[in-house]
Structures are given as C-alpha cells and as structure tokens.
Amino acid sequence: MVNAQNWLDNKYPNKQETKEIKANDSKQLNGSLTIADYPNLEIIHIPDQKNLTQLQIINNEKLEILDVTNNCRLTNLNVQNCLSLKKLYCWDNKLTNLDLSQNLNLEELIIRNYLPKSIKVFKRSADKRKEAKCRIIEEQLAPYKNRLESWRKANKEALKKVQKETWRKKGFSEEEIKNWTDVGIELVDHDFADWLRNIKKVDVEWILNNEEDFKNLKESYKNYGLCEECQQPNTEIYLCQPCAFRYSQQNPEKRISGNPKIDQFIRRLQSDGKQLEWIPYEQFTDIEHIANGGFGKVYKAEWENKKIAFSRWLPERGG
C-alpha cells in the first residue's frame, strides 16, 4: 500500500500543468487524500482503492469529471469550490455525507452507495431550487414520512431487481444467484460472491461444508478489505499476516539494528505478522525534542515524508 497523499505529491507535483489525475488500480492508496488548488485539472479518476478512507476535492475550478467508484472504505467525500463539475461517479462506497449544493452545473450523478441498515430516517432539502433533482427523492419518501425502512419494504422487489442486475453483470446466472444467496450471502454482497468464486475458487458446496471458515472470511472481507499482494482478506486493519511474515523473511536487512536484543524483539513480532522494522536514526529529518521520559527522550521527526514520534533510550537508564 502507498500513502495516498505522498503518492499524489510525488506523481503530480506540478499543479499548474496537471489536467488529469489518475490512480492505477494496481497501486493501492492508503488513508486520506486532499486534491486542492490544481487550476487546470479537468479529470480525477481514482476508482477501486480499497483502503482510501477520506477524499477532499477543493479549489479545482476547471474540474469537470470526478470518478471515485468502488472505494469500499471511503466514508468522507468533500467537494468544495469545484464549480465546473459536470459528472460525479461515486457508487459502491460507504459515504456518510455528501454536499453538492455548490455544484449547480452537475449533469450526471451516480451514487448507488449502500446506506447502512441502521439508518431509519432520511431527509433532504429541495427548497432552494425548484428544478432540484432531489425533489424526486422527496416525492418518493414523503408518503413514508421519510422513514427508509418503510420505503425499503414497499420497494423491496425494485431493489432486488437492481441488485440482481449487478450479479448478472459479474457473470452469475439466475440459478447461481439463488444458490449463493441461499447459503447466506445477501444480494448486496455481489463483490464478495465474485471474489469467492473467481479468486478464492470456492463454490456453494464449500460454504455448506465449511460454515465457520466462511463466517470468518466474510467478517474479514467486510471489516478489513483485501490484501493487494495476495488478494486474500486482511487479518487486521491494513495488515495481512502471511504477507507481512513473508516480507520479513525475504527482506532480512529490514530488521538489522546491530543490537541483538532489539533484533530478536523485531523478529519475534514479525513472526507474528506485525509490520515492524528498524529505522536508522540518520534517516530521520526535522528532528525536534518533545519531552523527557522515564527511560529516554521523546522526539518528533519526519521519515519518508511521514510525521512520526520516536524515543531515544538513555544508556545510563539501561537502554
């Protein structure tokens, strides 16, 4: 995985000349990303980023197309002062807030996000512009007093039809859709079913014979996403233990400190799948002392454009 902000700053350093920002789906971006003050930027194309959580699009006056589809962990999309925006694609993510009140030139909007089932009331405002398209939503929900659960029940068949169409686009027949949903996969979980069949290489019979393994896989897939290296569910947030261990074995130079006790400690944690390595002091820049601790001094510094904190042991205290 790559720090999203570092990726942007390194790949598109010239804001004046940049007209398109595009993320290669093979390079997974991690964390939050701010794309701001690109005066000639026209297109942003950042789909299929499983670990991108927040996206700020600010002061890009010529931006016309924004595509952030299938970012399954994206919860916050903030679009400000992008008045030329005409097309916005942001389906299949976990957005909890989206304000498009400034984007009066928007012509095409596809959100198709999954609203959590916990949401019971959904309100929107259509009083600022008579021609506002969200009046359609207002008209749909008004008979149900803005209660989503009531609307879902009344439109159950229509929702099923939309979800089944997504399954069919992924190559599932009507019979296969029924078989997969009969064993506990919901219609909205078409991506998970697609991964099980085409990456994990298992079928419905495997699920029936391995109920506990299936349950664990489903939870890991939904909670932690996929590892970009092996395409298997991470075992913790942003961590795939098998790949982390393999990396530590294939890159022994990453765990050499020169101190046998420290190296032994690092190896032990790496063998448990923890992403830990030794960073030589000379690789730190902008070092600033923060405070003294009981066994050492605490500093803050930069390392590979990342802000971090570290301790330096005091030899007289047994460090």
C-alpha positions in Angstrom: 0.0 0.0 0.0 1.0 3.6 -0.6 0.3 6.7 1.4 -2.3 8.5 -0.7 -1.0 12.0 -0.1 2.6 11.0 -0.7 1.5 9.3 -4.0 -0.2 12.5 -5.2 2.6 14.8 -4.2 5.2 12.7 -5.9 3.3 11.8 -9.1 1.6 15.2 -9.7 3.9 17.9 -8.2 3.3 20.5 -11.0 -0.2 21.8 -10.1 -0.2 24.3 -13.0 0.3 21.7 -15.7 -1.8 18.8 -14.4 -5.0 18.2 -16.3 -5.8 14.7 -15.2 -5.1 12.7 -12.0 -5.4 9.0 -12.4 -4.6 6.2 -9.9 -3.5 2.9 -11.2 -5.7 0.3 -9.5 -2.7 -2.0 -9.1 -1.2 0.6 -6.6 -3.5 0.7 -3.6 -3.7 4.1 -1.9 -4.0 4.2 1.8 -5.6 6.8 4.2 -6.9 10.2 3.3 -6.2 12.3 0.3 -6.6 16.0 -0.5 -6.5 17.3 -4.1 -6.5 21.0 -3.9 -5.6 24.1 -5.9 -5.0 22.5 -9.4 -6.1 25.4 -11.6 -6.2 23.4 -14.9 -7.3 20.0 -13.5 -10.2 18.6 -15.6 -10.5 14.9 -14.7 -10.0 12.9 -11.5 -10.1 9.1 -11.9 -9.5 7.3 -8.6 -11.5 4.0 -8.5 -11.0 0.6 -6.9 -9.0 1.9 -3.9 -9.9 -0.5 -1.1 -8.1 1.5 1.7 -8.9 5.1 0.8 -11.0 6.5 3.6 -11.3 10.2 3.1 -11.1 12.4 -0.1 -11.0 16.2 -0.1 -11.5 17.9 -3.6 -11.0 21.6 -3.1 -10.5 24.7 -5.3 -10.2 22.9 -8.7 -12.0 25.4 -10.8 -11.9 23.5 -14.1 -12.7 20.1 -12.8 -15.5 18.5 -14.8 -15.3 14.8 -14.1 -14.8 13.1 -10.8 -14.8 9.3 -10.6 -14.3 7.7 -7.2 -16.2 4.5 -7.8 -15.8 1.2 -5.8 -13.8 2.7 -3.0 -15.3 0.4 -0.4 -13.9 2.2 2.7 -14.4 5.7 1.6 -16.6 7.4 4.2 -16.0 11.1 3.5 -16.1 12.9 0.2 -15.8 16.7 0.4 -16.2 18.7 -2.8 -15.6 22.4 -2.4 -15.2 25.3 -5.0 -15.3 22.9 -8.0 -18.0 24.9 -9.8 -17.4 23.3 -13.2 -18.1 19.8 -12.1 -20.4 18.1 -14.5 -20.1 14.4 -13.8 -19.7 12.7 -10.5 -19.4 8.9 -10.1 -19.1 7.6 -6.5 -21.0 4.3 -6.3 -20.1 1.4 -4.1 -18.5 3.1 -1.1 -19.5 4.0 2.5 -20.2 7.7 2.2 -21.9 9.2 5.2 -22.1 12.8 3.9 -22.1 14.4 0.5 -22.9 18.1 0.0 -23.3 19.2 -3.6 -25.1 22.4 -3.0 -22.4 24.4 -4.8 -22.3 22.2 -7.9 -25.1 23.8 -9.9 -23.6 22.7 -13.3 -23.7 19.0 -12.3 -25.3 17.0 -15.2 -24.6 13.4 -14.2 -24.6 11.9 -10.7 -24.3 8.2 -9.9 -24.1 7.5 -6.2 -25.6 4.0 -5.6 -24.0 3.8 -2.2 -25.0 1.4 0.5 -26.9 3.2 3.2 -26.4 1.3 6.5 -29.5 -0.6 7.5 -29.2 1.2 10.9 -30.4 4.5 9.2 -34.1 4.8 9.9 -34.9 8.4 8.8 -33.6 10.1 5.6 -34.2 13.8 4.9 -33.1 16.1 2.1 -33.8 19.7 1.2 -35.3 20.7 -2.2 -36.4 24.2 -1.3 -33.5 26.2 -2.7 -34.2 25.4 -6.4 -37.5 24.4 -7.8 -35.7 22.3 -10.5 -33.7 20.4 -8.0 -33.5 16.7 -9.0 -33.6 15.6 -5.4 -37.3 16.5 -5.5 -37.7 13.1 -7.0 -36.4 11.6 -3.7 -38.6 13.9 -1.7 -41.6 12.7 -3.6 -40.6 9.0 -3.1 -40.1 9.3 0.6 -42.9 11.7 1.5 -45.6 9.1 1.7 -43.4 7.1 4.2 -42.7 10.1 6.4 -39.0 9.9 5.4 -38.7 6.5 7.0 -36.2 4.4 5.0 -37.3 1.1 6.4 -40.9 1.7 5.3 -39.7 2.7 1.9 -37.4 -0.4 1.6 -40.3 -2.7 2.4 -42.5 -1.0 -0.2 -39.8 -1.1 -2.9 -38.3 -4.5 -2.0 -38.8 -6.0 -5.4 -37.4 -3.0 -7.2 -34.3 -3.1 -5.0 -33.8 -6.8 -5.7 -34.0 -6.2 -9.4 -31.2 -3.6 -9.3 -29.0 -5.8 -7.1 -29.6 -8.9 -9.3 -28.6 -6.9 -12.4 -25.2 -6.3 -10.8 -24.8 -10.0 -10.1 -25.6 -10.8 -13.8 -23.0 -8.2 -14.9 -20.5 -10.2 -12.9 -21.4 -13.4 -14.8 -23.9 -15.1 -12.4 -26.9 -16.8 -13.8 -30.3 -16.5 -12.1 -29.9 -20.0 -10.7 -26.4 -19.2 -9.4 -27.7 -16.0 -7.7 -30.3 -18.1 -5.9 -27.8 -20.7 -4.8 -25.3 -18.2 -3.5 -27.9 -16.2 -1.6 -29.5 -19.3 -0.2 -26.2 -20.1 1.7 -26.1 -16.7 3.5 -24.8 -14.2 1.0 -27.0 -11.1 0.7 -27.9 -9.6 -2.6 -25.8 -6.5 -1.8 -22.7 -8.7 -1.3 -22.1 -9.4 -5.0 -18.5 -8.3 -4.8 -17.8 -10.8 -2.0 -19.5 -13.6 -4.0 -17.5 -12.7 -7.1 -14.3 -12.8 -5.0 -15.2 -16.2 -3.5 -15.8 -17.7 -7.0 -13.1 -16.2 -9.1 -10.2 -15.5 -6.6 -10.8 -17.9 -3.7 -12.0 -20.6 -6.2 -14.7 -22.0 -3.9 -18.4 -22.8 -4.6 -21.6 -23.1 -2.7 -20.8 -26.6 -1.7 -17.6 -25.4 0.0 -19.6 -22.9 2.0 -22.1 -25.6 3.2 -19.2 -27.8 4.3 -17.1 -25.0 5.9 -19.6 -22.8 7.7 -17.2 -21.5 10.3 -14.4 -20.7 7.8 -17.0 -19.0 5.6 -18.2 -16.8 8.5 -14.6 -15.8 9.3 -13.9 -15.0 5.7 -17.0 -12.9 5.4 -16.2 -10.9 8.5 -12.6 -10.3 7.5 -13.6 -9.3 4.0 -16.1 -6.7 5.2 -14.1 -5.4 8.1 -10.5 -5.3 6.7 -10.7 -5.5 2.9 -8.3 -7.4 0.7 -4.5 -7.6 0.7 -3.2 -6.1 -2.5 -0.4 -8.7 -2.7 -2.2 -12.0 -2.3 -5.9 -10.8 -2.8 -6.9 -12.6 0.4 -8.8 -10.8 3.3 -6.5 -8.9 5.6 -6.4 -10.3 9.1 -6.3 -6.9 10.8 -6.8 -3.3 9.5 -4.3 -2.8 6.7 -2.5 -6.0 7.7 -2.2 -9.4 6.0 -0.2 -11.5 8.5 1.0 -14.1 5.9 2.3 -11.4 3.6 3.9 -9.4 6.4 5.7 -12.5 7.7 6.9 -13.5 4.1 8.1 -9.9 3.6 10.2 -10.0 6.8 11.8 -13.3 5.8 12.6 -12.1 2.3 13.9 -8.8 3.4 16.2 -9.5 6.4 18.0 -6.2 6.0 14.8 -4.5 7.2 15.3 -5.9 10.7 19.0 -5.3 11.4 19.7 -2.8 14.2 23.1 -4.0 15.3 21.7 -4.7 18.8 21.0 -8.5 19.3 18.2 -7.9 21.8 16.4 -5.4 19.6 16.8 -7.6 16.5 15.4 -10.6 18.5 12.4 -8.5 19.6 11.7 -7.3 16.0 12.0 -10.9 14.6 9.6 -12.2 17.2 6.9 -9.6 16.4 7.4 -10.1 12.6 7.0 -13.8 13.0 3.5 -12.9 14.5 2.7 -11.0 11.3 3.4 -7.5 12.7 4.7 -4.8 10.4 7.8 -3.7 12.3 11.2 -2.7 11.1 14.3 -0.9 12.3 14.8 2.7 11.1 18.3 4.1 11.4 18.5 7.4 13.2 20.2 9.1 10.2 17.1 8.6 8.1 15.1 11.0 10.2 14.8 14.7 9.3 13.4 17.8 11.1 14.1 16.2 14.5 12.6 18.1 17.4 12.8 17.2 21.1 9.3 16.9 22.7 9.9 15.8 26.3 12.0 13.6 28.6 10.5 10.2 29.7 11.5 7.8 32.4 13.9 5.8 30.3 14.6 8.1 27.4 13.9 11.2 25.4 10.9 11.6 23.1 11.3 13.3 19.7 9.1 14.0 16.7 10.6 13.9 13.2 9.9 13.2 9.5 10.7 9.9 7.8 9.9 9.4 4.1 7.6 12.4 4.3 5.7 10.9 7.3 5.3 12.6 10.6 6.3 10.2 13.4 7.3 10.2 17.1 10.2 8.1 18.5 12.1 7.6 21.7 15.9 7.6 22.2 17.0 5.5 25.1 19.3 6.9 27.7 22.2 4.5 28.2 22.6 5.3 31.9 19.0 4.1 32.4 19.7 0.6 30.9 18.5 1.3 27.3 
